[in-house]
Amino acid sequence: MLNIATINVQNKYKLKKYNGLYKSEDHVKMLVSLINKYKLDIIGLQEVNERYFERIKTNLEKRFVCYGNFRYPKSFITRNFYPFSTYNESVPVITNRKILNKKTKLLPWISSYVPRIVTIMELEIKELGLITVLNTHIDYLKNKTKIKQLNRLEEIINNIKVPVILMGDFNMTIKNKNFKKFIENMEKLNIKRVDIKEKTYKYFEDEFAIDHIFISNCFNVEEIIIEKNETYNNFSDHYPVILRLSINNNNSN
């Protein structure tokens, strides 16, 4: 069994120097409690600012690694000026599995407000062997930018020769025609979108997800959990999406 999750932790950028502490709540510790509660093996996070990231690494158990570069590299001059530093986010992957390779790539973004990135991690898991995990956060404003970013993800995945887990906040529902096309293209690569039948962004009126997980056909979905416990009410404006996967070793793709 492999337990995975995609969680947009919400960068509360309006709070000066937000690091996961909110009123009397510690959202970093809530994140760790979610990881422990569901015995998660692989977690993709979105909207992780620098201070939040550092506290994650401090609070995680030693068996976990948290990796992901940021939108703006340290040498980028505007990183230190508003609003760029406010939005300097990472999309890290947390895992307790063996990491063989890891990197962060830039997605097309010039026509948008801020850069978008994808974290790519090659893991070795006992049950299957090598897999590649990708975690991202797609642009929310411009449809043309979304299309370019989906196309770049497809190019990256098309060159991966091992089973894939792709997760993240796509800022699109299955009603979006371009996202439908992306789903179809993933299916041609033997990668399926997990059928989440409820909203994952709290303020949507319709029951459609914008946080998605794609998995190669060698994975079977045993359980889908959308965490809506009131304990985590202020944790984020998204609901954590959690999957329990089994592995079909007869299907290597």
Secondary structure as UniProt FT lines:
FT   STRAND          2..8
FT   TURN            13..14
FT   TURN            16..17
FT   STRAND          21..22
FT   TURN            23..24
FT   STRAND          25..26
FT   HELIX           27..37
FT   TURN            38..39
FT   STRAND          42..46
FT   HELIX           50..59
FT   TURN            62..63
FT   STRAND          65..67
FT   TURN            74..75
FT   HELIX           77..80
FT   TURN            82..87
FT   STRAND          93..95
FT   STRAND          98..107
FT   TURN            110..111
FT   STRAND          116..125
FT   TURN            126..128
FT   STRAND          129..137
FT   HELIX           143..158
FT   STRAND          164..169
FT   TURN            174..175
FT   HELIX           177..188
FT   TURN            189..190
FT   STRAND          191..193
FT   TURN            202..203
FT   STRAND          211..216
FT   TURN            217..218
FT   STRAND          219..226
FT   HELIX           230..232
FT   TURN            233..235
FT   STRAND          241..247
FT   TURN            249..250
//
